Every structure is written in structure tokens, then in C-alpha cells.
């Protein structure tokens, strides 16, 4: 206990009995114990508050680093999307131009095989059901 041997504690106890007296010694020991308990509690509270501050500082640093990474990513995305949007628009306009030029070209001539295929195709069957009026019974 506190790096003291049993003999040293015994000497301190004898000196305390001589100076304080046997009547007041128990009250004094209780007061000393309360003092050490409150001292230990306050040291523990200070230690906890310091740990919380350090933890908050670490969290703050981590949040700042995440914010910087997010801002860099946003900047990269802004740069990439402008280029991609322009490329996509140019591709879209090229497709529209191709479609318009295909519409302007004269249609291909119909060959004999095409007309034969059209003639040999069977027309769709018509419904054979008679539509009549129902009689009231």
C-alpha cells in the first residue's frame, strides 16, 4: 500500500495515536478516508473530462478529413460530369443527324421477291361470329 511496508504503517499509527489521542483517532481516520475518496473521485472526473476532450478533438479531426474528402470528390464529379454531359450531347446530336439523313435518302426499290412474299402471306382471319340482336324473353 503506497509503497510502504507493514512496519512503516505501524510506526505512523503509533505516532498518530500519540499526537491525536485514542479518542479522536477513529473520527480522524474517517475524515482522512473521506478526503482520499473525494480526491480520488475528483482525479477520476478530471481524467474522464480530459479523455472526452481528446476524443472530441479526434472526432473533430476525423470529421474535417471526411469533409475535405467529400469536397474533393464533389469537385472531381463536377469536372467529370461537365465533360461527360458535353460528350453525351454531341453523341445525341450525331444520332439525330444520322436519323435525319436516313429519312432524306430515297427508299430502296421493291424487288420481285418482296412482292411475291406479300402476296403469299395469308390475310388475317375475320371473325365469323354473327352480330345479332338479342331477344327479350
MIDO-258674 format. One record per atom (N, C-alpha, C): residue in three letters; z, x, y. Coordinates in nm, 3 decimals, padded with zeros to 5 digits. Example, Ala and Ser with C-alpha at 12.3 -4.5 7.8 and 13.67 -1.06 7.14 Angstrom:
<'ALA' <00.780 01.319 -00.569>>
<'ALA' <00.780 01.230 -00.450>>
<'ALA' <00.780 01.320 -00.330>>
<'SER' <00.708 01.285 -00.225>>
<'SER' <00.714 01.367 -00.106>>
<'SER' <00.787 01.290 00.003>>
//
This chain:
<'UNK' <00.000 00.084 -00.118>>
<'UNK' <00.000 00.000 00.000>>
<'UNK' <00.000 00.088 00.124>>
<'UNK' <-00.106 00.077 00.205>>
<'UNK' <-00.125 00.156 00.327>>
<'UNK' <-00.119 00.306 00.302>>
<'UNK' <-00.143 00.349 00.183>>
<'UNK' <-00.141 00.492 00.152>>
<'UNK' <-00.001 00.550 00.151>>
<'UNK' <00.101 00.465 00.129>>
<'UNK' <00.239 00.514 00.127>>
<'UNK' <00.294 00.497 -00.014>>
<'UNK' <00.378 00.589 -00.051>>
<'UNK' <00.440 00.581 -00.184>>
<'UNK' <00.565 00.493 -00.177>>
<'UNK' <00.622 00.466 -00.296>>
<'UNK' <00.741 00.382 -00.304>>
<'UNK' <00.859 00.446 -00.230>>
<'UNK' <00.870 00.575 -00.237>>
<'UNK' <00.981 00.646 -00.170>>
<'UNK' <00.974 00.632 -00.019>>
<'UNK' <00.854 00.641 00.037>>
<'UNK' <00.839 00.627 00.182>>
<'UNK' <00.875 00.485 00.227>>
<'UNK' <00.834 00.386 00.149>>
<'UNK' <00.866 00.247 00.182>>
<'UNK' <01.018 00.225 00.176>>
<'UNK' <01.082 00.285 00.078>>
<'UNK' <01.227 00.273 00.064>>
<'UNK' <01.299 00.335 00.185>>
<'UNK' <01.252 00.447 00.233>>
<'UNK' <01.314 00.512 00.350>>
<'UNK' <01.297 00.423 00.473>>
<'UNK' <01.179 00.365 00.491>>
<'UNK' <01.156 00.277 00.606>>
<'UNK' <01.247 00.154 00.597>>
<'UNK' <01.264 00.097 00.478>>
<'UNK' <01.350 -00.020 00.459>>
<'UNK' <01.495 00.014 00.494>>
<'UNK' <01.543 00.129 00.453>>
<'UNK' <01.682 00.169 00.483>>
<'UNK' <01.699 00.186 00.633>>
<'UNK' <01.603 00.248 00.700>>
<'UNK' <01.613 00.268 00.846>>
<'UNK' <01.610 00.132 00.916>>
<'UNK' <01.526 00.039 00.868>>
<'UNK' <01.518 -00.095 00.928>>
<'UNK' <01.650 -00.167 00.912>>
<'UNK' <01.715 -00.155 00.797>>
<'UNK' <01.845 -00.221 00.776>>
<'UNK' <01.949 -00.164 00.871>>
<'UNK' <01.945 -00.033 00.892>>
<'UNK' <02.043 00.031 00.980>>
<'UNK' <02.023 -00.012 01.127>>
<'UNK' <01.897 -00.014 01.174>>
<'UNK' <01.873 -00.047 01.315>>
<'UNK' <01.877 -00.197 01.343>>
<'UNK' <01.817 -00.278 01.254>>
<'UNK' <01.809 -00.422 01.278>>
<'UNK' <01.935 -00.492 01.228>>
<'UNK' <01.984 -00.450 01.118>>
<'UNK' <02.103 -00.513 01.059>>
<'UNK' <02.060 -00.607 00.948>>
<'UNK' <02.148 -00.626 00.853>>
<'UNK' <02.113 -00.711 00.739>>
<'UNK' <02.097 -00.858 00.775>>
<'UNK' <02.156 -00.903 00.885>>
<'UNK' <02.145 -01.045 00.922>>
<'UNK' <02.006 -01.079 00.979>>
<'UNK' <01.955 -00.993 01.063>>
<'UNK' <01.828 -01.020 01.130>>
<'UNK' <01.707 -00.965 01.053>>
<'UNK' <01.728 -00.892 00.949>>
<'UNK' <01.618 -00.830 00.875>>
<'UNK' <01.520 -00.933 00.816>>
<'UNK' <01.566 -01.042 00.750>>
<'UNK' <01.469 -01.139 00.695>>
<'UNK' <01.382 -01.205 00.803>>
<'UNK' <01.440 -01.242 00.916>>
<'UNK' <01.362 -01.302 01.024>>
<'UNK' <01.260 -01.201 01.080>>
<'UNK' <01.303 -01.078 01.093>>
<'UNK' <01.214 -00.974 01.144>>
<'UNK' <01.098 -00.950 01.048>>
<'UNK' <01.124 -00.949 00.918>>
<'UNK' <01.019 -00.930 00.818>>
<'UNK' <00.917 -01.045 00.824>>
<'UNK' <00.966 -01.169 00.842>>
<'UNK' <00.877 -01.285 00.853>>
<'UNK' <00.789 -01.271 00.977>>
<'UNK' <00.847 -01.230 01.090>>
<'UNK' <00.771 -01.213 01.213>>
<'UNK' <00.666 -01.103 01.198>>
<'UNK' <00.704 -00.994 01.131>>
<'UNK' <00.609 -00.884 01.109>>
<'UNK' <00.495 -00.932 01.018>>
<'UNK' <00.527 -01.008 00.915>>
<'UNK' <00.424 -01.060 00.824>>
<'UNK' <00.329 -01.154 00.899>>
<'UNK' <00.386 -01.242 00.987>>
<'UNK' <00.301 -01.332 01.066>>
<'UNK' <00.210 -01.253 01.160>>
<'UNK' <00.266 -01.146 01.220>>
<'UNK' <00.187 -01.063 01.309>>
<'UNK' <00.069 -01.000 01.234>>
<'UNK' <00.096 -00.942 01.117>>
<'UNK' <-00.011 -00.880 01.040>>
<'UNK' <-00.115 -00.984 00.995>>
<'UNK' <-00.067 -01.104 00.957>>
<'UNK' <-00.158 -01.210 00.915>>
<'UNK' <-00.249 -01.252 01.031>>
<'UNK' <-00.191 -01.272 01.150>>
<'UNK' <-00.272 -01.313 01.265>>
<'UNK' <-00.366 -01.199 01.307>>
<'UNK' <-00.317 -01.075 01.298>>
<'UNK' <-00.401 -00.959 01.331>>
<'UNK' <-00.521 -00.952 01.235>>
<'UNK' <-00.492 -00.972 01.106>>
<'UNK' <-00.598 -00.968 01.005>>
<'UNK' <-00.698 -01.082 01.027>>
<'UNK' <-00.645 -01.201 01.063>>
<'UNK' <-00.732 -01.316 01.088>>
<'UNK' <-00.822 -01.292 01.208>>
<'UNK' <-00.767 -01.237 01.316>>
<'UNK' <-00.848 -01.211 01.435>>
<'UNK' <-00.953 -01.104 01.408>>
<'UNK' <-00.919 -01.002 01.330>>
<'UNK' <-01.017 -00.899 01.295>>
<'UNK' <-01.129 -00.961 01.212>>
<'UNK' <-01.092 -01.051 01.121>>
<'UNK' <-01.192 -01.118 01.038>>
<'UNK' <-01.285 -01.205 01.125>>
<'UNK' <-01.229 -01.275 01.223>>
<'UNK' <-01.309 -01.357 01.313>>
<'UNK' <-01.405 -01.272 01.396>>
<'UNK' <-01.355 -01.160 01.446>>
<'UNK' <-01.440 -01.070 01.524>>
<'UNK' <-01.553 -01.017 01.436>>
<'UNK' <-01.520 -00.980 01.314>>
<'UNK' <-01.620 -00.928 01.220>>
<'UNK' <-01.727 -01.035 01.192>>
<'UNK' <-01.684 -01.160 01.171>>
<'UNK' <-01.778 -01.269 01.145>>
<'UNK' <-01.869 -01.295 01.265>>
<'UNK' <-01.810 -01.292 01.385>>
<'UNK' <-01.892 -01.316 01.505>>
<'UNK' <-01.993 -01.204 01.526>>
<'UNK' <-01.953 -01.081 01.497>>
<'UNK' <-02.047 -00.967 01.510>>
<'UNK' <-02.159 -00.982 01.407>>
<'UNK' <-02.124 -01.021 01.284>>
<'UNK' <-02.226 -01.040 01.182>>
<'UNK' <-02.323 -01.152 01.221>>
<'UNK' <-02.269 -01.259 01.280>>
<'UNK' <-02.355 -01.370 01.325>>
<'UNK' <-02.450 -01.323 01.435>>
<'UNK' <-02.398 -01.244 01.528>>
<'UNK' <-02.482 -01.193 01.636>>
<'UNK' <-02.592 -01.104 01.582>>
<'UNK' <-02.555 -01.018 01.488>>
<'UNK' <-02.654 -00.928 01.428>>
<'UNK' <-02.758 -01.011 01.352>>
<'UNK' <-02.711 -01.113 01.279>>
<'UNK' <-02.802 -01.198 01.204>>
<'UNK' <-02.894 -01.274 01.299>>
<'UNK' <-02.839 -01.324 01.410>>
<'UNK' <-02.921 -01.394 01.509>>
<'UNK' <-03.023 -01.299 01.571>>
<'UNK' <-02.982 -01.177 01.597>>
<'UNK' <-03.075 -01.080 01.653>>
<'UNK' <-03.189 -01.051 01.554>>
<'UNK' <-03.154 -01.040 01.426>>
<'UNK' <-03.258 -01.016 01.323>>
<'UNK' <-03.352 -01.136 01.315>>
<'UNK' <-03.296 -01.256 01.320>>
<'UNK' <-03.379 -01.376 01.315>>
<'UNK' <-03.471 -01.384 01.438>>
<'UNK' <-03.417 -01.345 01.552>>
<'UNK' <-03.496 -01.347 01.674>>
<'UNK' <-03.612 -01.248 01.665>>
<'UNK' <-03.582 -01.128 01.615>>
<'UNK' <-03.688 -01.028 01.599>>
<'UNK' <-03.794 -01.076 01.501>>
<'UNK' <-03.750 -01.138 01.393>>
<'UNK' <-03.843 -01.190 01.292>>
<'UNK' <-03.929 -01.301 01.352>>
<'UNK' <-03.868 -01.389 01.430>>
<'UNK' <-03.943 -01.498 01.493>>
<'UNK' <-04.046 -01.443 01.591>>
<'UNK' <-04.008 -01.341 01.665>>
<'UNK' <-04.101 -01.279 01.760>>
<'UNK' <-04.219 -01.216 01.686>>
<'UNK' <-04.192 -01.150 01.573>>
<'UNK' <-04.301 -01.088 01.498>>
<'UNK' <-04.394 -01.195 01.440>>
<'UNK' <-04.337 -01.308 01.391>>
<'UNK' <-04.420 -01.417 01.341>>
<'UNK' <-04.505 -01.476 01.454>>
<'UNK' <-04.446 -01.488 01.571>>
<'UNK' <-04.519 -01.542 01.685>>
<'UNK' <-04.637 -01.451 01.721>>
<'UNK' <-04.613 -01.320 01.721>>
<'UNK' <-04.721 -01.225 01.752>>
<'UNK' <-04.832 -01.234 01.648>>
<'UNK' <-04.794 -01.243 01.520>>
<'UNK' <-04.895 -01.255 01.414>>
<'UNK' <-04.976 -01.383 01.431>>
<'UNK' <-04.908 -01.492 01.465>>
<'UNK' <-04.976 -01.619 01.485>>
<'UNK' <-05.073 -01.611 01.603>>
<'UNK' <-05.029 -01.549 01.711>>
<'UNK' <-05.117 -01.535 01.828>>
<'UNK' <-05.239 -01.450 01.795>>
<'UNK' <-05.220 -01.342 01.717>>
<'UNK' <-05.334 -01.259 01.676>>
<'UNK' <-05.430 -01.340 01.589>>
<'UNK' <-05.376 -01.418 01.498>>
<'UNK' <-05.460 -01.499 01.410>>
<'UNK' <-05.538 -01.603 01.490>>
<'UNK' <-05.472 -01.664 01.588>>
<'UNK' <-05.540 -01.763 01.672>>
<'UNK' <-05.653 -01.697 01.749>>
<'UNK' <-05.628 -01.580 01.804>>
<'UNK' <-05.733 -01.509 01.878>>
<'UNK' <-05.850 -01.473 01.787>>
<'UNK' <-05.819 -01.428 01.664>>
<'UNK' <-05.926 -01.396 01.569>>
<'UNK' <-06.006 -01.520 01.535>>
<'UNK' <-05.937 -01.632 01.514>>
<'UNK' <-06.006 -01.756 01.480>>
<'UNK' <-06.092 -01.804 01.596>>
<'UNK' <-06.042 -01.790 01.717>>
<'UNK' <-06.122 -01.831 01.833>>
<'UNK' <-06.250 -01.749 01.841>>
<'UNK' <-06.239 -01.620 01.817>>
<'UNK' <-06.357 -01.533 01.820>>
<'UNK' <-06.454 -01.566 01.708>>
<'UNK' <-06.402 -01.593 01.589>>
<'UNK' <-06.487 -01.623 01.474>>
<'UNK' <-06.553 -01.759 01.488>>
<'UNK' <-06.483 -01.858 01.537>>
<'UNK' <-06.539 -01.993 01.542>>
<'UNK' <-06.650 -02.003 01.645>>
<'UNK' <-06.639 -01.932 01.756>>
<'UNK' <-06.746 -01.941 01.855>>
<'UNK' <-06.875 -01.885 01.798>>
<'UNK' <-06.867 -01.776 01.726>>
<'UNK' <-06.986 -01.717 01.665>>
<'UNK' <-07.038 -01.810 01.556>>
<'UNK' <-06.951 -01.862 01.473>>
<'UNK' <-06.993 -01.949 01.363>>
<'UNK' <-07.052 -02.080 01.415>>
<'UNK' <-06.997 -02.135 01.520>>
<'UNK' <-07.049 -02.260 01.575>>
<'UNK' <-07.189 -02.238 01.628>>
<'UNK' <-07.209 -02.129 01.699>>
<'UNK' <-07.342 -02.099 01.754>>
<'UNK' <-07.442 -02.080 01.640>>
<'UNK' <-07.405 -02.007 01.537>>
<'UNK' <-07.493 -01.987 01.423>>
<'UNK' <-07.524 -02.119 01.354>>
<'UNK' <-07.424 -02.203 01.336>>
<'UNK' <-07.445 -02.333 01.273>>
<'UNK' <-07.538 -02.421 01.357>>
<'UNK' <-07.520 -02.418 01.488>>
<'UNK' <-07.608 -02.497 01.575>>
<'UNK' <-07.751 -02.446 01.567>>
<'UNK' <-07.770 -02.315 01.566>>
<'UNK' <-07.904 -02.260 01.556>>
<'UNK' <-07.969 -02.297 01.423>>
<'UNK' <-07.892 -02.293 01.315>>
<'UNK' <-07.944 -02.333 01.183>>
<'UNK' <-07.981 -02.481 01.184>>
<'UNK' <-07.899 -02.564 01.245>>
<'UNK' <-07.927 -02.707 01.254>>
<'UNK' <-08.054 -02.735 01.332>>
<'UNK' <-08.072 -02.666 01.445>>
<'UNK' <-08.193 -02.684 01.524>>
<'UNK' <-08.316 -02.638 01.447>>
<'UNK' <-08.302 -02.531 01.371>>
<'UNK' <-08.414 -02.483 01.290>>
<'UNK' <-08.451 -02.587 01.184>>
<'UNK' <-08.352 -02.648 01.122>>
<'UNK' <-08.379 -02.752 01.023>>
<'UNK' <-08.449 -02.873 01.087>>
<'UNK' <-08.406 -02.911 01.205>>
<'UNK' <-08.468 -03.023 01.275>>
<'UNK' <-08.613 -02.990 01.309>>
<'UNK' <-08.638 -02.866 01.355>>
<'UNK' <-08.775 -02.825 01.386>>
<'UNK' <-08.864 -02.832 01.263>>
<'UNK' <-08.811 -02.785 01.150>>
<'UNK' <-08.888 -02.789 01.025>>
<'UNK' <-08.920 -02.934 00.987>>
<'UNK' <-08.824 -03.023 01.001>>
<'UNK' <-08.845 -03.163 00.968>>
<'UNK' <-08.952 -03.224 01.057>>
<'UNK' <-08.950 -03.192 01.184>>
<'UNK' <-09.048 -03.247 01.278>>
<'UNK' <-09.187 -03.193 01.246>>
<'UNK' <-09.197 -03.064 01.216>>
<'UNK' <-09.328 -03.008 01.184>>
<'UNK' <-09.383 -03.066 01.055>>
<'UNK' <-09.298 -03.096 00.958>>
<'UNK' <-09.344 -03.158 00.834>>
<'UNK' <-09.394 -03.299 00.860>>
<'UNK' <-09.333 -03.371 00.953>>
<'UNK' <-09.379 -03.505 00.986>>
<'UNK' <-09.514 -03.503 01.057>>
<'UNK' <-09.539 -03.398 01.137>>
<'UNK' <-09.664 -03.387 01.211>>
<'UNK' <-09.781 -03.349 01.120>>
<'UNK' <-09.758 -03.284 01.006>>
<'UNK' <-09.865 -03.243 00.915>>
<'UNK' <-09.927 -03.366 00.852>>
<'UNK' <-10.061 -03.363 00.828>>
<'UNK' <-10.125 -03.477 00.761>>
<'UNK' <-10.075 -03.485 00.618>>
<'UNK' <-10.062 -03.609 00.568>>
<'UNK' <-10.010 -03.626 00.433>>
<'UNK' <-10.114 -03.580 00.332>>
<'UNK' <-10.070 -03.542 00.217>>
<'UNK' <-10.159 -03.490 00.113>>
<'UNK' <-10.249 -03.602 00.063>>
<'UNK' <-10.370 -03.566 00.019>>
<'UNK' <-10.466 -03.665 -00.031>>
<'UNK' <-10.418 -03.717 -00.165>>
<'UNK' <-10.447 -03.844 -00.189>>
<'UNK' <-10.410 -03.906 -00.315>>
<'UNK' <-10.519 -03.873 -00.417>>
<'UNK' <-10.476 -03.826 -00.529>>
<'UNK' <-10.572 -03.790 -00.634>>
<'UNK' <-10.591 -03.906 -00.729>>
<'UNK' <-10.689 -03.893 -00.819>>
<'UNK' <-10.715 -03.998 -00.915>>
<'UNK' <-10.597 -04.019 -01.008>>
<'UNK' <-10.530 -03.914 -01.045>>
<'UNK' <-10.415 -03.925 -01.135>>
<'UNK' <-10.305 -04.010 -01.072>>
<'UNK' <-10.286 -03.997 -00.940>>
<'UNK' <-10.185 -04.076 -00.872>>
<'UNK' <-10.219 -04.225 -00.877>>
<'UNK' <-10.349 -04.258 -00.856>>
<'UNK' <-10.387 -04.399 -00.858>>
<'UNK' <-10.377 -04.456 -00.997>>
<'UNK' <-10.411 -04.376 -01.100>>
<'UNK' <-10.401 -04.422 -01.238>>
<'UNK' <-10.256 -04.447 -01.272>>
<'UNK' <-10.167 -04.360 -01.230>>
<'UNK' <-10.026 -04.377 -01.259>>
<'UNK' <-09.972 -04.503 -01.192>>
<'UNK' <-10.018 -04.533 -01.072>>
<'UNK' <-09.971 -04.651 -01.003>>
<'UNK' <-10.020 -04.777 -01.072>>
<'UNK' <-10.142 -04.776 -01.122>>
<'UNK' <-10.198 -04.894 -01.186>>
<'UNK' <-10.131 -04.919 -01.320>>
<'UNK' <-10.100 -04.813 -01.395>>
<'UNK' <-10.042 -04.830 -01.528>>
<'UNK' <-09.895 -04.866 -01.523>>
<'UNK' <-09.831 -04.851 -01.413>>
<'UNK' <-09.690 -04.888 -01.404>>
<'UNK' <-09.678 -05.038 -01.416>>
<'UNK' <-09.578 -05.082 -01.485>>
<'UNK' <-09.556 -05.225 -01.504>>
<'UNK' <-09.481 -05.280 -01.382>>
<'UNK' <-09.526 -05.393 -01.337>>
<'UNK' <-09.455 -05.453 -01.223>>
<'UNK' <-09.322 -05.507 -01.269>>
<'UNK' <-09.234 -05.523 -01.178>>
<'UNK' <-09.102 -05.575 -01.211>>
<'UNK' <-09.114 -05.718 -01.257>>
<'UNK' <-09.037 -05.757 -01.358>>
<'UNK' <-09.041 -05.892 -01.413>>
<'UNK' <-08.977 -05.989 -01.315>>
<'UNK' <-09.041 -06.105 -01.309>>
<'UNK' <-08.987 -06.208 -01.222>>
<'UNK' <-08.892 -06.293 -01.302>>
<'UNK' <-08.802 -06.353 -01.237>>
<'UNK' <-08.706 -06.438 -01.303>>
<'UNK' <-08.774 -06.565 -01.351>>
<'UNK' <-08.750 -06.605 -01.476>>
<'UNK' <-08.815 -06.722 -01.535>>
<'UNK' <-08.728 -06.846 -01.527>>
<'UNK' <-08.615 -06.834 -01.472>>
<'UNK' <-08.525 -06.948 -01.459>>
<'UNK' <-08.583 -07.046 -01.358>>
<'UNK' <-08.577 -07.171 -01.393>>
<'UNK' <-08.626 -07.274 -01.303>>
<'UNK' <-08.512 -07.318 -01.212>>
<'UNK' <-08.549 -07.328 -01.094>>
<'UNK' <-08.450 -07.374 -00.999>>
<'UNK' <-08.471 -07.522 -00.981>>
<'UNK' <-08.376 -07.595 -01.018>>
<'UNK' <-08.386 -07.738 -01.005>>
<'UNK' <-08.261 -07.797 -00.946>>
<'UNK' <-08.274 -07.922 -00.913>>
<'UNK' <-08.157 -07.985 -00.854>>
<'UNK' <-08.071 -08.038 -00.965>>
<'UNK' <-07.945 -08.029 -00.949>>
<'UNK' <-07.851 -08.079 -01.047>>
<'UNK' <-07.829 -08.225 -01.021>>
<'UNK' <-07.819 -08.296 -01.128>>
<'UNK' <-07.796 -08.441 -01.116>>
<'UNK' <-07.648 -08.466 -01.112>>
<'UNK' <-07.611 -08.561 -01.029>>
<'UNK' <-07.470 -08.601 -01.025>>
<'UNK' <-07.445 -08.695 -01.140>>
<'UNK' <-07.346 -08.674 -01.217>>
<'UNK' <-07.315 -08.758 -01.333>>
<'UNK' <-07.201 -08.849 -01.301>>
//
